[in-house]
């Protein structure tokens, strides 16, 4: 292509790659080309936008530049490739938008669902607008995307909107490049789009439709009833968040007796009345993703203005009488669909809006399935006739040390891909772990992290995983040739990998290596680093359970440098549900380090008497027998299990209703302010640094015997774990010279611990990396597996 001179007419082909479908990119291109007086065409081809453009060289260059700088807000332009074109584009022929073409593509990206924009909300509340109070109002800047797509390229005929024939008015908007609804695939209005319906369990047919359905649901919410609401990526259960009886009823029916509920509030002002918000927390609440944000509730006794009642205590803590500290945090989010806005406006109070399922089941998405599974919970159903093509639960996030840190990655975030620091030479599937399950489909330098599925422990969740996988494989046009999986043979994700891939196409990834690799990969690390993995349990190389580990790692490999002292888990999984069993495991059979002795010598029996006296003596005897005979008592070097034991010894939580409840409550109850660490020892065994937790646990019991408040002892216990970690990292740095540290694992959802370690290790001269875009818990395991497998495959190729 010869260089063009000033003013010369040129023709170019421009390829734009990234998230450029479903975000109003083609209308943007049309407006830009029209403004600059250029001729040509734009078309969607699979996952990219292809443009042919012609005009004066200066205008064509400006056009190419502004494709990046002026792109629509939800677009993510990653690459703009410009090359010459031989064929003539007639001057004055104008610029047009062509029909999308379905062609094979090495790269397919599509956007997540987007919260209702301000323009659509103005129409929703404008009595003179034809979309006044229409619950499915949307445009190219907002509305459903990932949850309605059946195939790419993203056109209406390949979405669940294909059954809704556009009326003349909507068709005119859809065809007008100057209209913000040009090729907005979910576009609809009251005359041609989806409609609400209302029914009670057992009804043969809906009892009300449209506005009547909405008003019937609002009447139920006002009366303290539980309403099932069909959302974007699944069904939700709703009740009045200020009504203690309604909240208690929802807990009982959902079998969620302890775990906090999320609360949807009307607007940012209402969120500020309920919680003390930082600027970043406000930005997250109002972002297009509209996640649930875990925030600190107001403690100054300020009630919502305007006479609205406060949130029921049972929203956050089912046992509010135990301690007000357990009510410290709440998960808040803002309405993200027009239907939510109408519900909140009509009720005038916050609502609990929680996943439409029984505890531990996947989110219900199918209409018939929802009626069957949720009729025992709901008093009524507020549904609609637009089908949900993909399950997307609400995302949950928070702010740690001034940075976002995801807890659950779902609607609004998925399926946007993450980069892999080392590209995979062949497509791969990372099958994830067991709890908080996600999976990854990876090709080249992209890792497409699927949305949160749930705990992969039953048939329903496993079916949801397989359905989600088939759907995402089709959309991304990825057929994986390799699978990365956890080492635990009993995980259903591991068994899936074994069933569907031959042995020479399977890559086993150790659980804690995957954890720290997830944080390292987010940061783009490709060299060696120190990995700190603190979680509940993961299968180790030595056949024991790990969970308090310091590794020296790269993405491809690792070696263990330090660990926590081991203790048996009497009853195996039962010890996770009953933290007092974990405490007994430490007290009766903790790993011993002194050369001389028996474990029983490490603590005065008088210190344990009060703890043992509050337990069922028959249960204690069963545990003694299990430990003496080694019956179903696997040993673990787990930080999470140590937190459980400490919580039980302090009388905070003996039996957990949900995973990590004991550790969560220990953090919430811990006294704020500066405290000293409890005693601890770090010893060497078999070439490893090992934290001996027995002095720490003995000091806890001594503090209890002295009558010290559990809140103060909980704070000192956390301080001890921070001090231990800091010392272990320092000693590993001395031995290796490494300064990069990756912190990951479910224990780092402890906000105090994560914040404290980031700050202290940074002061010590470490370069500290934590998870931000994938969870530190097992929801991030699949991304770590993908990063490890890609690095190994690249090294072997």
C-alpha positions, -999 to 999 in steps of 0.1 A, spaced: 0 0 0 17 32 -11 17 62 13 -12 86 8 -8 123 4 -28 150 21 -63 152 9 -61 120 -12 -91 97 -11 -82 63 4 -100 31 12 -93 9 42 -105 -23 59 -107 -19 97 -111 -48 121 -121 -40 157 -117 -67 183 -127 -68 219 -162 -65 235 -178 -48 205 -211 -66 202 -242 -59 222 -229 -25 233 -241 -2 205 -208 -3 186 -222 -4 150 -245 26 156 -215 44 170 -194 35 139 -223 48 117 -226 81 135 -188 86 135 -185 78 98 -215 101 90 -200 129 110 -167 126 91 -184 123 57 -170 89 50 -184 61 28 -185 24 35 -201 -4 56 -199 -20 90 -208 -56 99 -206 -80 128 -187 -111 120 -187 -136 149 -168 -119 177 -155 -88 160 -167 -57 139 -154 -54 103 -155 -20 86 -148 -9 51 -143 29 49 -133 54 23 -127 91 22 -100 118 26 -69 104 43 -71 128 72 -107 118 79 -100 81 76 -71 84 101 -93 104 125 -120 77 122 -95 49 130 -82 69 160 -117 77 174 -128 41 173 -107 37 204 -111 70 221 -148 76 216 -162 40 219 -194 34 237 -190 31 275 -196 -7 277 -174 -15 248 -139 -27 254 -118 -21 223 -86 -42 225 -73 -41 189 -79 -19 158 -63 -34 127 -61 -12 96 -51 -24 61 -55 -13 25 -83 -24 2 -81 -26 -36 -118 -24 -45 -134 10 -51 -159 25 -26 -178 51 -46 -176 86 -33 -209 98 -20 -223 63 -17 -228 69 21 -223 47 50 -245 17 59 -248 -10 85 -250 -45 71 -266 -76 85 -244 -97 108 -226 -127 94 -221 -160 112 -185 -171 104 -159 -191 122 -138 -169 145 -108 -175 167 -121 -149 191 -157 -145 203 -165 -119 230 -198 -108 242 -209 -84 270 -224 -92 304 -259 -79 313 -260 -42 319 -280 -23 345 -308 0 333 -294 33 320 -306 67 330 -323 74 297 -344 42 300 -353 50 336 -365 85 326 -388 69 301 -399 43 327 -411 71 350 -425 95 324 -463 92 321 -462 107 286 -437 81 273 -450 50 255 -428 28 278 -441 43 310 -439 17 337 -429 -10 312 -406 -34 332 -385 -45 302 -374 -12 289 -338 -12 275 -316 1 247 -281 -4 233 -266 10 265 -284 -14 289 -304 -45 295 -300 -82 292 -271 -96 271 -253 -128 283 -285 -142 298 -305 -141 266 -278 -150 240 -281 -184 222 -254 -179 196 -231 -154 180 -230 -130 163 -253 -112 187 -285 -106 167 -322 -108 179 -327 -140 160 -301 -157 181 -316 -146 214 -346 -155 235 -362 -123 221 -367 -139 187 -403 -149 196 -413 -113 202 -422 -97 169 -414 -60 169 -443 -36 165 -441 -8 139 -428 18 165 -401 -5 179 -391 -17 144 -386 20 133 -363 25 163 -345 -8 157 -338 2 120 -328 38 127 -290 42 131 -294 75 148 -316 60 175 -301 46 207 -322 15 201 -307 7 168 -301 -30 168 -307 -32 205 -316 -68 203 -339 -70 234 -358 -38 224 -395 -41 232 -424 -21 244 -458 -28 261 -473 -36 227 -448 -62 215 -425 -73 243 -424 -96 273 -451 -93 299 -454 -99 336 -476 -125 351 -487 -133 387 -498 -166 402 -500 -184 435 -485 -218 441 -510 -244 428 -527 -221 404 -533 -237 370 -527 -204 352 -516 -169 360 -542 -149 380 -530 -114 367 -509 -99 340 -490 -67 333 -496 -38 358 -521 -59 377 -494 -86 382 -470 -60 396 -496 -46 420 -505 -81 432 -469 -88 440 -465 -55 458 -496 -62 479 -480 -95 489 -447 -78 499 -466 -52 520 -485 -80 537 -452 -98 547 -454 -125 521 -426 -141 501 -426 -134 464 -406 -152 438 -394 -127 412 -380 -138 378 -349 -117 371 -323 -116 344 -302 -146 351 -325 -166 374 -353 -165 399 -351 -146 432 -369 -148 465 -381 -114 478 -396 -101 510 -399 -68 529 -364 -63 545 -379 -42 573 -404 -69 584 -388 -93 610 -416 -118 606 -413 -120 569 -375 -123 571 -378 -151 596 -403 -169 575 -380 -167 544 -351 -181 565 -372 -210 577 -387 -219 543 -354 -215 524 -335 -235 551 -311 -206 554 -311 -202 592 -279 -182 597 -262 -169 565 -269 -132 559 -293 -120 532 -285 -94 505 -307 -63 506 -318 -42 475 -323 -6 483 -340 20 462 -311 44 454 -277 55 466 -292 79 492 -309 49 508 -276 29 507 -259 58 525 -285 58 552 -280 21 558 -242 20 556 -210 40 557 -197 40 522 -164 49 507 -161 65 473 -151 32 457 -180 14 474 -204 40 460 -188 36 425 -193 -2 427 -229 1 438 -237 24 409 -216 7 383 -233 -10 352 -226 -44 368 -247 -35 399 -231 -61 422 -240 -68 458 -214 -48 478 -204 -60 513 -203 -28 534 -202 -16 570 -235 -8 585 -240 25 603 -232 22 640 -243 56 651 -280 46 656 -291 67 626 -323 53 612 -334 59 576 -349 94 571 -385 99 563 -399 76 589 -390 44 571 -384 15 595 -348 1 598 -337 -32 584 -348 -62 604 -319 -76 625 -326 -110 611 -316 -99 576 -279 -100 586 -279 -122 617 -305 -148 626 -294 -146 662 -294 -108 668 -294 -112 706 -260 -129 706 -240 -98 696 -245 -65 678 -211 -70 662 -225 -98 641 -247 -71 624 -217 -50 614 -218 -57 577 -245 -60 552 -246 -68 515 -264 -40 496 -272 -35 460 -292 -12 438 -320 -21 413 -305 -32 380 -337 -38 359 -367 -16 354 -388 -42 372 -366 -38 403 -371 -1 401 -408 -5 400 -408 -29 429 -387 -6 451 -406 25 442 -440 8 448 -430 -7 481 -411 23 494 -389 1 516 -358 -21 510 -363 -57 500 -344 -89 507 -336 -103 472 -319 -136 475 -312 -165 451 -343 -185 441 -333 -219 455 -331 -240 486 -297 -236 503 -269 -253 483 -290 -258 452 -284 -240 419 -303 -209 410 -336 -217 393 -339 -204 357 -366 -225 340 -403 -215 346 -416 -250 352 -385 -258 374 -391 -227 394 -427 -236 401 -418 -271 412 -388 -262 433 -399 -229 449 -436 -235 455 -428 -247 490 -411 -214 498 -431 -188 479 -465 -173 486 -466 -160 450 -447 -158 417 -440 -126 397 -427 -140 364 -425 -130 327 -424 -148 294 -389 -140 283 -368 -171 286 -335 -172 304 -308 -188 283 -280 -188 308 -278 -189 346 -261 -158 361 -264 -153 399 -258 -119 413 -221 -109 418 -208 -101 453 -179 -79 459 -163 -56 485 -134 -32 490 -101 -44 506 -74 -18 513 -88 6 486 -92 -21 459 -122 -41 447 -120 -78 457 -147 -101 443 -164 -127 465 -187 -142 438 -183 -135 401 -216 -136 382 -240 -112 366 -225 -80 354 -189 -94 354 -191 -128 336 -185 -137 309 -159 -110 302 -126 -128 299 -94 -124 319 -59 -124 304 -36 -154 308 1 -143 314 12 -173 294 -10 -182 264 -22 -217 261 -11 -234 228 -43 -254 227 -78 -248 240 -84 -261 275 -111 -265 301 -103 -258 338 -129 -278 357 -126 -259 390 -130 -273 425 -160 -284 445 -173 -254 466 -183 -221 450 -177 -238 417 -167 -220 385 -150 -233 354 -129 -217 327 -127 -221 289 -93 -209 277 -79 -203 242 -47 -184 235 -43 -156 260 -79 -156 271 -95 -172 301 -133 -171 300 -144 -176 336 -179 -189 338 -203 -175 364 -207 -189 399 -226 -223 398 -228 -231 435 -214 -260 455 -208 -289 432 -219 -316 457 -253 -327 443 -269 -338 410 -288 -305 404 -256 -284 407 -237 -309 385 -264 -307 358 -262 -269 360 -224 -271 355 -228 -294 325 -255 -272 310 -235 -240 315 -204 -256 300 -223 -268 268 -238 -233 264 -205 -214 268 -186 -238 245 -212 -232 218 -211 -194 222 -173 -191 223 -168 -219 197 -142 -235 219 -138 -273 220 -112 -279 247 -84 -304 240 -71 -304 275 -86 -303 310 -71 -290 342 -85 -304 374 -81 -306 411 -61 -335 427 -90 -346 450 -104 -377 433 -138 -374 450 -146 -339 436 -173 -341 410 -153 -317 389 -123 -341 389 -146 -370 381 -160 -351 352 -125 -345 339 -117 -382 342 -149 -393 324 -146 -369 295 -109 -367 288 -82 -394 283 -54 -395 308 -29 -380 284 -51 -349 281 -56 -343 318 -35 -319 339 -38 -323 377 -33 -290 395 -27 -289 433 -54 -269 450 -32 -244 467 -9 -239 437 -41 -230 418 -51 -205 445 -18 -186 445 -15 -189 407 -49 -172 404 -36 -141 422 -3 -142 404 -19 -146 370 -42 -116 377 -11 -95 383 6 -108 352 35 -126 370 54 -151 350 85 -155 372 90 -170 406 70 -157 436 61 -165 472 25 -179 474 6 -178 506 -25 -201 504 -48 -201 535 -81 -219 531 -102 -247 545 -90 -278 528 -73 -290 497 -56 -323 488 -19 -321 492 9 -340 475 16 -360 506 -20 -374 510 -29 -351 538 -52 -321 536 -34 -287 532 -47 -253 539 -20 -232 557 7 -231 531 36 -210 519 48 -220 485 77 -209 463 61 -210 429 59 -201 393 28 -206 372 40 -240 361 55 -254 393 59 -250 430 76 -263 461 63 -262 497 83 -239 519 62 -236 550 30 -248 565 8 -247 596 10 -275 622 -13 -304 616 -43 -316 636 -68 -344 629 -103 -337 618 -125 -361 638 -153 -373 616 -138 -357 584 -164 -334 569 -183 -335 602 -154 -315 618 -160 -287 592 -197 -285 603 -189 -289 640 -160 -266 649 -159 -280 684 -147 -313 669 -118 -294 652 -110 -279 686 -109 -314 701 -87 -325 673 -61 -298 683 -65 -303 720 -62 -341 719 -39 -349 690 -22 -318 676 11 -324 658 39 -324 684 73 -308 678 92 -313 710 116 -343 708 106 -358 741 71 -358 742 35 -368 741 10 -344 727 -11 -346 759 17 -329 778 13 -296 760 -17 -282 779 -29 -283 815 -61 -303 816 -76 -277 840 -76 -252 811 -97 -275 789 -122 -284 816 -147 -256 810 -146 -262 773 -151 -300 776 -178 -295 803 -201 -276 778 -199 -305 753 -219 -337 752 -196 -362 770 -207 -390 747 -196 -369 717 -162 -362 734 -158 -399 740 -166 -408 704 -140 -383 693 -114 -398 717 -120 -432 702 -117 -419 666 -85 -402 674 -70 -432 693 -78 -456 665 -73 -432 636 -109 -437 624 -121 -412 599 -98 -385 613 -77 -372 583 -50 -347 593 -49 -312 580 -25 -282 581 -54 -259 576 -56 -222 585 -93 -223 580 -97 -252 604 -75 -234 629 -98 -204 628 -127 -228 634 -110 -243 665 -102 -209 679 -138 -198 675 -151 -228 693 -126 -225 722 -137 -189 726 -173 -199 728 -181 -180 696 -194 -209 674 -195 -246 681 -218 -257 652 -217 -240 618 -249 -236 598 -229 -226 567 -193 -229 555 -168 -208 574 -195 -194 597 -172 -198 628 -143 -180 611 -166 -152 598 -180 -146 633 -146 -146 649 -136 -118 625 -168 -98 631 -165 -101 669 -128 -93 671 -122 -61 690 -110 -33 668 -77 -15 676 -41 -24 683 -35 -57 702 -5 -79 708 -2 -113 692 -6 -144 713 25 -167 718 35 -188 688 65 -209 676 80 -215 642 100 -246 640 117 -267 612 105 -302 602 115 -322 572 130 -291 555 99 -270 560 91 -240 583 62 -250 604 39 -228 626 32 -246 658 -3 -233 669 -3 -250 703 11 -221 722 -15 -199 706 -44 -222 715 -30 -226 750 -29 -188 754 -65 -186 742 -76 -210 769 -56 -191 795 -73 -159 785 -107 -175 788 -98 -189 822 -88 -153 833 -121 -139 821 -107 -119 792 -134 -109 767 -138 -132 737 -137 -101 715 -102 -92 727 -89 -127 724 -104 -131 689 -85 -99 679 -52 -112 694 -57 -145 675 -61 -127 642 -30 -106 651 -11 -138 657 -19 -153 623 -8 -120 607 25 -121 627 31 -157 618 25 -151 581 48 -120 581 76 -140 597 72 -169 574 73 -147 543 104 -129 557 122 -161 562 114 -174 528 126 -141 513 159 -145 532 163 -180 517 152 -172 482 156 -135 476 120 -133 463 100 -102 470 67 -109 450 40 -123 473 6 -137 461 -21 -140 488 -50 -163 481 -75 -187 496 -108 -184 513 -93 -173 546 -83 -140 529 -119 -132 527 -112 -121 563 -111 -84 556 -90 -75 586 -64 -102 578 -61 -94 541 -58 -56 547 -33 -60 575 -11 -83 556 -11 -63 524 -1 -32 544 26 -48 566 42 -69 539 43 -38 517 60 -19 544 85 -48 547 94 -43 510 73 -70 494 54 -66 462 20 -79 473 -7 -93 450 -42 -103 459 -72 -115 440 -94 -87 426 -112 -99 394 -117 -135 406 -125 -145 442 -98 -155 466 -121 -184 476 -126 -215 455 -145 -195 430 -110 -184 417 -96 -219 415 -106 -225 379 -87 -194 367 -56 -205 387 -59 -240 371 -61 -225 337 -30 -203 343 -11 -233 356 -21 -256 327 -14 -230 301 21 -224 315 28 -261 315 15 -267 280 35 -237 267 66 -250 284 62 -284 269 54 -272 233 
